[in-house]
Amino acid sequence: MRVDIDRLSRELETLAGFSDAPAPAVTRVVYSETDRRARAWVRELCCEAGLAVREDGIGNIFARWPGEEPGIATGSHIDAIPHAGRYDGTVGVLGGLEAIRMLQRAGVRPRRSIELVVFCAEEPTRFGIGCFGSRMLVGLLDGSELRDREGKSLRDWVGNHGSVRLPKGHYAAFIELHIEQGPLLERSGIPLGIVTAIAAPATWHIFIEGEGGHAGAVLMPDRKDAFCAAAEAALAVERAARSSGAIDTVGTTGVCDVFPGAVNSVPSRVRIEMDVRDIDGARRDRVLGEIEAACAEIAARRGVTIRKQVIHADPPATCDARVIAALEKAAGGMPYQKMVSRAYHDSLFMARIVPAGMLFIPCRGGVSHRPDEYAAPEAIASGVAALAGALASLAND
């Protein structure tokens, strides 16, 4: 079997052109006109490959090479955060399509169906929650409470979408091909990473209420500065993650909204958004407990109120042993490294209803979510070849 890497590279370049930011940056937010045109183009490619294409009520796309059920699935996402790169998610979608075309060209006749899934909204850009398409598919969301920053609901964007939930066992296996989004494979010179576990995210919104006032008139001993309390809370997130005892624990405070936002006014209200993740759910939850205790201490000492809103706290996933074995066999002599995924992906949620696994390829410098994100054609070809082999093996198992 041979990967048509020239065609695949052209398709990745074309898809990158569906963007609301100038090249080389890619901005493609779900449900934007740009996103709709990109998804329509991907559907056309799938139809050209002779696949049976359908789209559910929220925009998840399914392109099936028919066979016995339950089938085998692969896929990823094509939405992109503002000013991102062209390989995150798209390698798993267009690479998954090329893997199917490879099998077709080679005359493979899989016993089970093979389906490409294009998940909508893996990125949290529209609704502030990552992987909402796959969350909906596995029944973790009904979408009724989702609102974007303009206050528009999911129904406003897609109408009456109905249930999109897939039953447990809908697929016999699922594999997601993805760039690593980290530097380990490139540093070691290894072309493939076979994922054994996927880290679980917990996202909190933390609201701090203090007392505002004139920056010159409110004396320092009298201040209840909401931003200074928020700054301490953000440092508590970092401190708790660093002290977990494991390199796999990470904590980030990525959003800070300050009211009233004037240089000569003491901040009275602040909202911060924090993300803590780990492949060990119990260890992550201990870190969350430390952060909550720190916030209580900060509130008491500074005379402010601090409350949290739990957006989600998902359990980690362990990749399926049979899928891992199929990927190891499909590597076909290529070196591979077993590793964990510290970024989370749609596979984290698909693992709730189907035996799932992930295959990583190296990306230059470990860079992702930036315009200079890059995966070499030969790296992509290696990943697609291994994916095709694993799909064929599982589909005939």
C-alpha positions in Angstrom: 0.0 0.0 0.0 1.2 3.5 -0.9 0.3 6.8 0.6 -0.4 9.5 -2.0 1.3 12.1 0.0 1.4 14.6 -2.8 -2.4 14.6 -3.1 -2.8 14.6 0.7 -0.4 17.6 1.0 -2.4 19.5 -1.6 -5.6 18.7 0.3 -4.2 19.9 3.6 -3.1 23.1 1.8 -6.5 23.6 0.3 -8.3 23.0 3.6 -6.0 25.6 5.3 -7.2 28.1 2.7 -10.7 28.0 4.4 -9.7 30.5 7.0 -10.8 33.8 8.5 -7.2 34.8 9.1 -4.5 35.4 6.5 -2.0 32.6 5.7 -0.1 31.0 7.3 -2.6 31.4 10.2 -5.8 29.4 10.2 -9.0 30.5 11.9 -12.0 28.3 11.4 -14.6 28.5 14.2 -17.5 26.0 14.1 -20.7 27.2 12.4 -19.0 30.2 10.8 -19.5 30.5 7.1 -15.8 29.5 6.6 -16.3 26.4 8.7 -19.5 25.5 6.7 -17.7 25.8 3.4 -14.7 23.7 4.7 -17.0 21.0 5.9 -18.9 21.0 2.5 -15.5 20.6 0.7 -14.6 17.6 3.0 -18.0 16.0 2.3 -17.3 16.3 -1.5 -13.9 14.6 -1.1 -15.6 11.7 0.8 -18.3 11.4 -1.9 -15.5 11.3 -4.6 -14.0 8.3 -2.6 -17.3 6.5 -3.0 -18.2 6.8 0.7 -21.8 7.1 2.0 -21.9 10.5 3.7 -24.3 11.8 6.3 -24.3 14.7 8.7 -26.1 14.7 12.0 -28.1 17.6 13.5 -25.1 19.4 15.0 -22.7 19.0 12.2 -20.7 15.8 12.9 -20.0 14.2 9.6 -19.9 10.4 8.9 -18.4 9.0 5.7 -18.8 5.2 5.5 -17.2 2.5 3.4 -20.0 -0.1 3.9 -19.4 -3.5 5.4 -20.6 -5.6 8.4 -21.6 -3.8 11.6 -20.4 -2.8 14.1 -17.7 -1.1 12.0 -14.3 0.5 12.6 -14.0 4.3 12.8 -11.3 6.8 12.5 -11.3 10.6 12.4 -10.7 13.9 14.1 -11.8 17.6 13.6 -11.2 20.4 11.2 -12.3 23.5 13.3 -9.4 25.7 14.4 -8.9 28.2 17.1 -8.1 31.8 16.0 -4.6 32.1 14.5 -3.9 28.4 14.6 -2.0 26.1 12.2 -3.0 23.7 9.5 -2.3 20.3 10.9 -4.1 20.1 14.3 -7.1 17.7 13.7 -6.9 18.0 9.9 -4.2 15.3 9.7 -6.6 12.9 11.3 -9.5 13.8 9.0 -7.7 14.0 5.6 -5.2 11.4 6.7 -8.0 9.1 7.7 -9.7 9.6 4.3 -6.4 8.9 2.6 -6.0 5.7 4.7 -9.4 4.5 3.3 -8.4 5.4 -0.2 -5.1 3.5 0.2 -7.1 0.4 1.2 -9.4 0.9 -1.8 -6.5 1.3 -4.2 -4.9 -1.9 -2.8 -8.0 -3.9 -3.5 -8.6 -4.5 0.2 -12.1 -5.8 1.0 -12.6 -5.2 4.7 -15.3 -7.4 6.4 -16.4 -4.6 8.7 -17.4 -1.2 7.6 -14.8 1.6 8.0 -16.2 5.0 8.8 -14.5 8.4 8.8 -15.8 10.8 11.5 -15.4 14.5 11.3 -16.2 15.8 14.7 -17.6 19.3 15.0 -16.2 21.8 17.5 -13.3 19.9 19.1 -12.0 23.4 20.0 -13.8 25.4 22.7 -13.9 28.6 20.7 -17.6 28.8 20.0 -19.2 27.6 23.3 -16.3 27.6 25.7 -16.2 23.8 26.0 -13.9 21.5 24.1 -15.0 18.4 22.2 -18.7 19.3 22.3 -19.4 17.3 19.2 -18.0 14.1 20.6 -19.5 14.9 24.1 -22.9 15.1 22.4 -22.3 11.8 20.5 -21.6 9.9 23.7 -24.5 11.5 25.7 -22.5 13.8 28.0 -24.4 16.9 26.8 -27.8 17.7 25.4 -26.6 21.1 24.2 -29.6 23.1 25.6 -27.4 25.2 27.9 -24.7 26.1 25.4 -24.3 29.8 24.6 -21.6 31.5 22.7 -20.2 34.9 23.6 -23.0 36.7 21.6 -25.5 34.8 23.7 -26.6 32.6 20.7 -27.6 29.0 21.6 -26.8 25.8 19.8 -30.4 25.9 18.6 -29.9 29.3 17.1 -27.0 27.9 15.1 -28.4 24.6 13.9 -32.1 24.6 14.7 -33.9 21.7 16.3 -31.0 19.2 16.1 -32.7 16.3 17.9 -30.7 13.5 19.6 -27.3 12.7 18.0 -26.2 10.2 20.6 -24.6 7.0 19.4 -25.2 3.8 21.4 -22.5 2.0 23.2 -20.9 -0.5 20.9 -21.9 1.5 17.8 -18.3 0.9 16.6 -16.0 -2.1 17.2 -13.0 0.2 17.5 -12.0 3.8 17.0 -8.5 5.3 16.1 -7.6 8.9 15.9 -4.5 10.0 14.0 -3.1 13.3 15.3 0.1 15.4 15.5 1.7 15.0 18.9 1.4 18.7 19.8 4.5 18.1 21.9 8.3 17.6 21.3 9.0 14.1 22.5 8.8 12.2 19.2 10.9 14.8 17.3 13.5 14.8 20.1 13.8 11.1 20.0 13.8 10.8 16.2 10.9 8.3 16.4 8.2 8.5 13.7 5.2 7.1 15.5 3.7 7.5 19.0 1.2 4.9 20.2 -0.9 6.4 22.9 -1.7 4.4 26.0 -3.7 6.9 28.0 -5.3 10.3 27.5 -5.2 13.0 30.1 -8.5 14.3 31.5 -9.3 18.0 31.8 -11.1 19.8 34.6 -12.2 23.4 33.8 -13.4 25.8 36.5 -14.6 29.4 36.2 -13.7 31.2 39.3 -15.5 34.4 40.2 -14.0 36.9 42.7 -16.1 39.7 44.2 -14.3 42.6 46.0 -14.9 46.3 46.3 -14.2 48.9 43.7 -13.2 52.5 44.1 -11.0 55.3 43.0 -7.4 54.2 42.5 -6.2 57.3 44.4 -8.8 57.6 47.1 -9.0 54.0 48.4 -6.0 53.5 50.7 -4.1 50.3 50.6 -5.1 49.0 54.1 -8.8 49.4 53.1 -8.6 47.6 49.7 -10.5 44.5 48.7 -9.0 44.3 45.3 -10.6 41.5 43.3 -7.8 41.3 40.7 -5.0 40.9 43.3 -7.0 38.0 44.8 -7.4 36.5 41.4 -3.7 36.8 40.8 -3.1 34.8 44.0 -5.6 32.2 42.9 -3.8 31.8 39.5 -0.5 31.3 41.3 -2.3 28.7 43.5 -3.2 26.8 40.4 0.4 26.8 39.2 1.7 25.9 42.7 -0.7 23.0 43.2 0.1 21.5 39.8 3.8 21.8 40.3 3.6 20.1 43.7 1.6 17.1 42.6 4.7 14.9 42.4 4.1 14.0 38.7 5.2 15.5 35.5 1.8 14.6 33.9 -0.1 17.1 36.1 -0.5 20.5 34.5 -2.5 23.6 35.5 -3.2 26.7 33.5 -5.1 30.0 34.1 -5.8 31.1 30.6 -8.6 33.7 30.9 -8.8 36.8 33.2 -11.7 39.3 32.8 -11.4 42.3 35.0 -14.3 44.8 35.8 -14.5 47.7 35.3 -11.2 47.5 33.5 -9.9 51.1 34.0 -6.4 52.0 35.1 -7.6 54.4 37.8 -10.2 52.1 39.3 -9.8 49.3 41.8 -11.1 46.1 40.3 -14.3 45.0 41.9 -15.1 41.8 40.0 -12.8 39.3 38.2 -13.5 36.1 36.4 -10.7 33.7 35.7 -10.8 30.4 33.9 -8.5 27.6 34.9 -7.7 24.2 33.4 -6.1 21.3 35.4 -5.4 17.9 33.7 -3.7 14.6 34.4 -3.8 11.0 33.2 -4.5 10.1 36.9 -7.9 11.3 37.9 -7.4 10.9 41.6 -4.2 12.9 41.5 -5.9 15.6 39.5 -8.7 15.8 41.9 -6.3 16.2 44.8 -4.8 19.2 43.0 -8.3 20.6 42.6 -8.9 20.2 46.3 -5.7 22.2 47.0 -6.8 25.0 44.7 -10.2 25.2 46.4 -8.6 25.4 49.8 -6.2 28.1 48.6 -9.0 30.1 47.3 -10.9 29.9 50.6 -7.8 31.1 52.4 -7.3 34.0 49.9 -10.9 35.1 50.3 -10.7 35.1 54.1 -7.4 37.0 54.2 -8.3 39.6 51.6 -12.0 40.1 52.5 -13.3 39.1 49.1 -15.7 36.3 48.1 -14.6 33.6 45.7 -16.9 31.0 44.2 -16.3 28.4 41.5 -18.4 27.1 38.6 -17.4 23.6 37.5 -17.6 23.5 33.7 -16.5 19.9 33.4 -14.3 17.4 35.2 -13.9 14.5 32.9 -12.2 11.2 33.8 -9.1 10.1 32.0 -9.2 7.4 29.4 -7.0 4.3 29.0 -6.5 3.2 25.4 -7.8 -0.2 24.4 -5.2 -3.0 24.4 -6.5 -4.6 21.2 -6.3 -1.3 19.4 -2.8 -0.7 20.7 -1.8 -4.1 19.5 -3.2 -3.4 16.0 -1.2 -0.2 15.8 2.0 -1.9 17.0 1.5 -4.6 14.3 0.7 -1.9 11.7 3.9 0.0 12.4 5.5 -2.7 10.2 9.0 -2.3 11.5 8.9 1.5 11.9 10.1 2.6 15.3 7.4 3.7 17.7 7.2 5.0 21.2 4.4 4.3 23.7 3.3 7.5 25.3 0.4 9.4 27.0 -1.6 12.2 25.4 -1.4 15.3 27.7 -3.7 17.2 25.3 -7.2 15.8 25.2 -9.0 14.9 22.0 -12.3 13.5 20.8 -10.9 10.1 21.5 -11.2 10.8 25.3 -14.9 10.8 24.9 -15.3 8.1 22.2 -13.5 5.8 24.6 -16.6 5.9 26.7 -18.6 4.0 24.1 -16.0 2.2 22.0 -12.5 0.6 22.4 -10.4 3.5 21.3 -6.8 4.4 20.6 -4.6 7.2 19.2 -1.6 7.4 16.9 0.7 10.4 17.1 3.2 11.7 14.5 5.9 14.3 15.3 5.4 18.0 14.7 8.3 20.4 14.4 9.4 21.8 17.8 6.3 20.4 19.4 4.5 23.5 18.3 0.8 23.6 17.9 -2.1 26.1 17.9 0.2 28.5 16.1 0.6 29.5 12.5 4.1 27.9 12.4 2.7 24.5 13.4 4.2 21.9 10.9 4.3 18.2 10.3 6.6 16.9 7.5 5.0 15.1 4.6 7.1 12.0 5.4 5.9 12.0 9.0 2.3 12.3 7.8 2.8 9.5 5.4 4.2 7.2 8.1 1.1 7.9 10.3 -1.3 7.3 7.5 0.3 4.1 6.5 0.2 2.8 10.0 -3.4 3.9 10.4 -4.4 2.1 7.2 -2.8 -1.1 8.4 -4.5 -0.9 11.8 -7.9 -0.2 10.2 -7.5 -3.1 7.8 -6.5 -5.4 10.7 -9.4 -4.4 13.0 -11.9 -4.5 10.1 -11.1 -8.1 9.3 -10.7 -9.3 12.9 
